[in-house]
Amino acid sequence: MREPYLTYLETRGNVRVWLVDGTYIRDHLEEEFTDCGEHFHFPHLIPLNEIWVDNNNHPKEYQFCIDHQLAERKFMMAGDTYEVALHKADKIEKRERNRVDESPTAHVKIGTKDHYHRRILGRTKNHLVVWLVYGNLVRDDLDSEFTEGGHGLVYSYVPMGEVWIDDALHKDEYPYVIFHELFERNEMRNGMAYDPAHKRASHEEELMRHDPSRIGPELEKVGFINFSEMRR
């Protein structure tokens, strides 16, 4: 296994911030790593005094990721559980995003605020539409926790006839996340609660990442079609 580090970004106090190869990490080290992370959430993966930022993020979002992870880390060091620390850090991140949006010198956003859809990646046999969406807009306007993908049985802002895939992902990861979301959604429609459905989907996704030859057959099992659209 190679090291996932790509670029040193900055130091905050005694914490070094690194840009890392998120796709490599999910494929080989930790499937649950998303847009960024810190030691107390991933003690087996990230060294104590480091924060990792996925290189698939748009640079516009680096500071949101860093500030979120610093806050999460501080709360967990003070004794909070991950869930409590995450909730507190989300509130801080949301305030920062709102402050940037309201600033007269704010950067122009990618996409348009009234249209989160970027393009269709495919459909399913039961007529769900799988959309690539402008993830930065979703995080700015709807949910700072949105990463990788989601569906309407978990996120109330995703229409029930759609699955959303974050455009911050590298395109090589689209099949894995599409599979995850469709598998999880199918399990929940069959009566399973979110946590066990997510755990099962993550396990199956990890197996696919270790054996990419399974991509086509497994996507067919969850009903995904229109592979050519996904690969554009």
N, C-alpha and C positions, 0 to 999 in steps of 0.2 A: 504494500500500500504506500502511496506517495503522500506527502504533506498537502493539505488543502489550501495553504496560504497563497495568496496572489499578490496583494499590495498592502503595505502598512499605511493606515490612514491618519491616525493621530493618537495622542495619549491624553486621557482625562484623569487627573490625579495619578494614581498608580496603575491605572487600567489602560492597557494597549488595545487599540481597535484595529482589526484586520479585515480587509476584503478577502473573502474566501470563495472557492469554487463550490457553490451550493449544489449544483448538479452532481458533481463527483461525491460530495458528502452523502447525498440522498441515495446514490447508486451503491456506495461501498461502505459507508460508515454509520449513518443514522437516517433512516427514512423520514423520521418525524421532524428533522431540522427544516425550518421554513425560511422566512426572510432574514432572520437574524437570531442570535442567541447569546446567552451568557452562562457562566459556570454553574450557577446554582440550579438552573433548569436542566442543563446537560453536563453533570459532573463527570461523566465517563468520557466526554468528548472534548469539552472546552477547558483549557487551563484556568486556574483560579483568577488570575488578574488579566483576563482577556475578554473582549467582546468580538464576536464574529458577525460580519454583514455579508449576506449573499450577493455575489457579483451580478446576479440577474436583476436585482433591484435597479430602478431608475435612480441616477445620482441625486435627483431632487428629493428622494426619500431617505437618503443615508442618515441625515441628522435626526429625522424622526425615529429611525431604528435605533440609533446610538443612544439618544436621550431616553427612549423607552427602556432599553436594556439596562442603562445605568440606574434608572428608578427601580426597575424590577429587582435588580441585584441588591440595591440598598434595602428595600423592604424585606427581602428574604434573609439578608444578613441580620436584620433586626428581629427575625423570628417569624415572619409571616409565611404561610404556606404559599406554594406557587400560585394557586388559584386566587388568593387574596392579593398577592403582589401583582399578578397580571391585571386584575381589575383596577387597582390603584394606578398602575403605570398606564393603562389604557386611558384613564381620565386625563392624565397629564399630557399624553400624546394628542388626544382630541383637542385640548385647549391650545396646544401649539399649532396644530393644523388650522384651527379656526383663526388664530392670530395671524398666521401667514396669509390666509384667504382674505382677511379684512384689511391687510396692509396695502397702501396705495402703490408700494413698490413690489408687490407680490409677483412671482414669476408666472407667466402664462401657463395654464395647465395643458397637459396632453389630453386630447379628446375634447368633448364638449360636455358641459355639466348636465344637460338635459338628455344626454344619450350615452349610456354606459357601454353599449354594445360596440365592439370593434368589427368583428366579422364572425360568420357562422363557421364552426369547425366540423359540424356534422349533425346527424339526427339519430334517433333510436327507432326501433321497430314499433314502439308504442307512442311515437310522435313527439317525444321530447326534442327540443332544439338545444344543442350544445353551442354556447356562445363563448368566444374569446372577448373578454371585457377589459376596459381600461381600469386596471387595478388601482392605480393611484387615485382616480376619481371616486371609486367605491370607498377607499379608505378615508379620503377627505370628507365625503359627503354622508356616507351611510354607516360605515363600520370600520374602525381602525384595526380590528382584528382580522379582517378578510385577507387571507393568503392562500395561494395555490388554486382553490376552487370552492364551490359551494352549490347547494341546491335548496329548494323551497321548503323541504321538511326540516331544515336546520336554520336557515336564514329567511326571515319573514320578508325581506326586501327582494328576494329572488322569486320571480313569478313561478307558479307551480309547474308550468309547462316548459321550464328552462333549466339548464345547468350552466353555471358560469365558471369559466377558467381564466385565471389571472394572467394578463399579458406580461407580467414580470418574469414568468417562467421562461426558460429556454425552450424553443419549439420541440427539442428532442424529448422533453418531459411531458408534453401534452398527452400522449397516450396513457402514461401511467396515472396522471391525475384524473383524466376522463374516466378511466376504469375505476379508480378509487371512488369518485363521486357517484357513478352509476351503481356500483356494487353496494355502497353504503345506503344509497337511496332505496334500492330494491329490498335490502334487508329491513329497513325501517318501514317500508310499505307492507312488509309481511309481519309487522308487529314487534320487531326488535327495537329496543331503546337505542338512543344515539351512541352512548359510550361503547357498548359491545359491538354495535354495527361499525363504528369507526375503527375499533381495534381489529376486527376481522378484515376490514378493507385495507388497513395498513399492512397487515400480515401478508395478504395476497399481493398487494402492490410491491412489497419488498421482494417477494419471490419472483415477480416479473422483472424487477430491476436487475436481479442476479441472473436471469435467464430471458433475455429479450426475445427469444424465439417464441415465447408464450404470448406476446402482445396481441397478434391477430386473433388466435383462438379465444383468448380471454375476453377481448373486446366484443367478439361475436356472442359470447355467452351472456354478457350483460346487455345485448341488444343494440350495440353501436354500429352504425353504418356510415357511408360517405367518407371512407378513408382518404380519398383524393383531396377533399376539401381541407382535411386536417393537415395534410402534408405540404400545402402550398407555402 
